[in-house]
Amino acid sequence: MSTEGSTRAIVAALAANAGIAVAKFVGFAITGSSSMLAEGVHSVADTSNQGLLLVGQRGAKREADKLHPFGYGRSRYFYSFVVALVIFSLGSLFALYEGVQKIRHSGDHGLDSPMVAVVILLVAIVLESFSFHTARKESKPLKGDASWWRFIRTSRSPELPVVLLEDAGALIGLILALAGVGLTMLTGNAIWDGIGTLSIGVLLGLIAMVLIVEMKSLLIGEGATEEEEAALWAVLPGQGVDRVIHMKTQYLGPEELLVAAKIAVSPSLGAAEIAQIIDEAEGRMRGAVPQSRVIYLEPDIDRGITAS
């Protein structure tokens, strides 16, 4: 469900950004607006990013092998991290450079046919709004009652937070570009176009830094969320499991959680009884947290060791 939803959001964003990129470059060729150029490069970067996310999803579907016994699920984290770097390098740094150049040479040349840029930006806002709406719709079942910021910070599915932030950044960037072009039209001073471009660069830089931090954390390996860990601790004791001595978790991919725990059992139990207790405990854990695909339970004699 999560993968299908994120794929729909990615495809919607890819289609919107590809069309918008072409329109923005046409607008730049006609008007000479640096804001339009920065936004065009931004859309090219976003289109490339959606392609990278799809490559990551495809790679994650590869079967586990001897070299990667736990599979290739983290491929999705790797490509999402690459996307964050692309936003920063191709999007933010380019826009910052263009903005500074435009401000320095604002008196050299104004904008030609600025209404063309305004129309293209308004159409782009409509298309980006559609993409953003799709990303929000697909994210809501995973978000639950959490805030959007908490969803971005805690989600173990990387594509939806990436697309959400990309689309939100694209919408704000379009508004900044529209403001820059509009103020240039009103004042006749192209410095506002440069300021709009510079603002887009700062915006993309902030988004990129948030994504780099979050995707790096996922790539290194994050454990279960607080809610998931609490659910596992709640269902594991009982039916032969006296208590949990300790537990460690780690996401092997967005939908595959590794759980390793040492459990205390009665010293009077036989091997067959312990095996049945472990099987039943694994069933309870998967029922409480379906992402618990790989579970290792180590039975130990209950000696009153403090859980940690």
C-alpha positions in Angstrom: 0.0 0.0 0.0 2.8 2.4 1.0 4.9 1.6 -2.1 1.9 1.9 -4.5 0.9 5.2 -2.9 4.4 6.7 -3.1 4.7 5.5 -6.8 1.5 7.3 -7.7 2.8 10.5 -6.0 6.2 10.2 -7.8 4.6 9.7 -11.2 2.3 12.6 -10.7 5.2 14.8 -9.7 7.3 13.6 -12.6 4.7 14.4 -15.2 3.9 17.8 -13.7 7.6 18.8 -13.4 8.5 17.7 -16.9 5.8 19.8 -18.5 6.5 22.8 -16.3 10.3 22.6 -17.0 9.7 23.0 -20.7 7.3 25.9 -20.2 9.7 27.7 -17.9 12.7 27.5 -20.3 10.4 28.8 -23.1 9.5 31.6 -20.7 13.1 32.3 -19.9 14.0 32.4 -23.6 11.3 35.0 -24.3 11.7 37.2 -21.1 15.3 36.8 -20.0 14.0 36.4 -16.4 16.6 34.8 -14.1 13.7 33.7 -11.8 12.3 31.8 -14.7 15.7 30.2 -15.5 16.2 29.2 -11.8 12.7 27.8 -11.7 13.4 25.9 -15.0 16.5 24.3 -13.6 14.6 23.6 -10.4 11.9 21.7 -12.4 14.6 19.8 -14.3 16.2 18.8 -11.0 12.8 17.7 -9.6 12.0 15.7 -12.7 15.4 13.9 -12.4 14.7 13.4 -8.8 11.5 11.6 -9.4 13.3 9.4 -11.9 15.9 8.5 -9.2 13.1 7.7 -6.7 11.6 5.3 -9.2 15.0 3.7 -9.8 15.4 3.3 -6.1 12.0 1.6 -5.8 12.8 -0.8 -8.6 16.2 -1.7 -7.1 14.6 -2.4 -3.7 12.5 -5.1 -5.2 15.5 -7.3 -6.0 15.6 -10.6 -4.2 18.0 -11.2 -1.3 21.2 -12.9 -2.3 24.4 -14.1 -0.6 26.0 -10.7 -0.7 22.9 -8.9 0.6 21.1 -11.5 2.8 18.6 -9.0 4.1 17.7 -7.8 0.6 18.0 -4.4 -1.2 15.3 -2.4 0.7 17.8 0.4 1.6 18.2 1.2 -2.1 15.2 3.5 -1.6 17.0 5.3 1.1 20.2 5.7 -1.0 18.4 7.2 -4.0 16.4 9.5 -1.7 19.7 10.7 -0.3 21.0 11.3 -3.8 17.9 13.3 -4.5 18.6 15.6 -1.6 22.1 16.2 -2.9 20.7 17.0 -6.4 18.3 19.5 -4.9 21.2 21.2 -3.1 23.7 21.2 -5.9 21.7 21.6 -9.1 18.8 23.5 -7.6 20.0 25.7 -4.7 23.5 26.5 -5.7 22.6 27.4 -9.3 19.7 29.6 -8.1 22.0 31.4 -5.6 24.6 32.0 -8.3 22.0 33.3 -10.8 20.4 35.5 -8.2 23.7 37.1 -7.3 24.6 37.7 -10.9 21.2 39.2 -11.7 21.4 41.6 -8.7 24.9 42.6 -9.7 23.9 43.4 -13.3 20.3 44.4 -12.7 20.7 47.7 -14.6 22.1 46.0 -17.7 18.9 44.5 -19.0 15.3 44.3 -17.9 12.6 41.8 -18.7 11.1 41.3 -22.2 7.4 40.3 -22.4 7.1 39.8 -18.6 3.4 38.8 -19.0 4.5 35.6 -20.7 6.5 34.8 -17.5 3.4 35.6 -15.4 1.1 33.3 -17.4 3.6 30.4 -17.4 4.1 30.8 -13.6 0.4 30.8 -13.0 -0.1 27.6 -15.1 2.9 26.0 -13.3 1.3 26.8 -9.9 -1.9 25.0 -11.0 0.1 21.9 -12.1 2.3 21.9 -9.0 -0.9 22.2 -6.9 -2.2 19.0 -8.5 1.1 17.2 -7.8 1.1 18.4 -4.2 -2.5 17.4 -3.7 -1.6 13.8 -4.9 1.3 13.6 -2.5 -0.8 14.8 0.4 -3.6 12.3 -0.4 -1.2 9.3 -0.6 0.6 10.4 2.6 -2.5 10.8 4.8 -3.0 7.1 5.6 0.6 6.8 6.7 0.6 10.2 8.6 -2.4 9.3 10.7 -3.0 11.9 13.5 0.6 13.2 13.5 1.5 16.6 12.2 3.0 16.9 8.7 6.4 17.9 10.2 6.4 14.9 12.5 5.5 12.7 9.5 8.5 14.0 7.6 10.7 13.4 10.6 9.5 10.0 11.5 8.4 8.3 8.3 10.4 5.3 7.3 9.1 5.5 3.8 11.4 8.1 2.1 9.7 8.9 -1.2 6.5 10.6 0.2 8.4 13.0 2.5 10.8 13.8 -0.4 7.9 14.5 -2.9 6.0 16.5 -0.3 8.9 18.8 0.4 9.8 19.0 -3.3 6.2 20.0 -4.2 5.9 22.4 -1.3 9.2 24.0 -2.2 8.2 24.2 -5.9 4.9 26.0 -5.0 6.7 28.5 -2.7 9.4 28.9 -5.3 6.8 29.7 -8.0 5.2 32.3 -5.7 8.7 33.8 -5.1 9.4 33.9 -8.8 6.0 35.4 -9.5 6.7 38.1 -6.9 10.1 38.8 -8.4 8.7 39.2 -11.9 5.7 41.2 -10.7 7.8 43.6 -8.7 10.1 44.0 -11.7 7.1 44.9 -13.9 5.8 47.4 -11.3 9.1 49.1 -10.6 11.0 48.7 -13.8 13.9 47.5 -11.7 15.3 44.0 -12.5 16.9 43.7 -9.1 13.6 42.3 -7.8 13.9 39.4 -10.3 17.4 38.7 -8.9 16.0 38.9 -5.3 13.3 36.4 -6.2 15.9 34.1 -7.7 18.1 34.4 -4.6 15.1 33.6 -2.4 14.4 30.4 -4.4 18.0 29.3 -3.9 17.8 29.8 -0.1 14.5 27.9 0.0 15.9 25.0 -1.9 19.0 25.0 0.3 16.8 24.7 3.4 14.7 21.9 1.9 17.8 20.0 0.8 19.4 20.2 4.2 16.3 18.8 5.9 16.2 15.9 3.4 20.0 15.3 3.7 19.7 15.0 7.5 16.6 12.7 7.4 17.8 10.5 4.6 21.3 10.1 6.1 19.6 8.9 9.3 17.5 6.4 7.4 20.5 5.2 5.3 22.6 4.6 8.4 19.7 2.6 9.9 16.8 3.8 12.1 14.9 1.6 14.6 11.2 1.2 15.1 9.2 4.4 15.9 8.2 5.0 19.5 4.7 3.8 18.8 5.9 0.6 17.1 8.4 -0.2 19.8 5.8 0.3 22.5 3.4 -2.0 20.7 6.1 -4.7 20.4 7.0 -4.5 24.1 3.3 -4.7 24.9 2.5 -7.9 23.0 5.6 -9.9 23.5 5.2 -10.8 27.2 2.6 -13.5 28.1 1.7 -17.0 26.8 5.0 -18.4 28.1 7.1 -15.3 27.8 7.7 -14.1 31.3 9.2 -10.8 30.2 11.5 -9.1 27.7 15.1 -8.8 28.8 16.1 -6.5 26.0 15.1 -5.7 22.4 16.7 -4.0 19.4 15.1 -3.0 16.1 16.3 -1.7 12.8 14.5 -0.9 9.5 16.1 -2.9 6.6 13.9 -1.1 4.2 10.8 1.1 4.4 8.5 -1.9 4.9 10.8 -4.4 6.5 11.7 -4.2 10.2 14.3 -6.4 11.9 13.5 -7.2 15.5 15.9 -9.0 17.8 15.0 -9.7 21.4 16.1 -11.8 24.4 13.1 -13.1 26.3 12.9 -14.8 29.7 11.1 -18.1 29.9 10.5 -20.6 32.7 13.4 -23.1 33.4 10.9 -25.9 33.6 9.9 -25.7 29.9 11.2 -28.2 27.3 12.6 -27.4 23.9 9.4 -28.1 22.0 7.4 -25.9 24.4 9.9 -23.0 24.0 9.8 -23.4 20.2 6.0 -23.1 20.3 6.2 -20.1 22.6 8.6 -18.3 20.2 6.3 -19.1 17.2 3.3 -17.6 19.0 5.3 -14.6 20.1 6.4 -13.9 16.6 2.8 -14.1 15.4 1.7 -11.6 18.0 4.5 -9.2 17.1 3.7 -9.3 13.3 0.0 -8.7 14.2 0.9 -5.7 16.2 3.5 -4.3 13.8 3.1 -5.8 10.3 6.5 -4.4 9.2 8.1 -6.9 11.6 9.2 -9.2 8.8 12.5 -10.5 10.3 12.3 -11.6 13.9 15.0 -13.3 16.1 14.0 -14.2 19.6 16.6 -15.7 22.0 15.1 -17.5 25.0 16.9 -17.3 28.3 16.2 -18.6 31.8 14.4 -16.1 33.9 17.0 -15.2 36.6 15.5 -11.8 37.5 17.7 -9.8 35.1 16.6 -6.3 34.8 15.2 -5.4 31.3 17.0 -2.8 29.3 
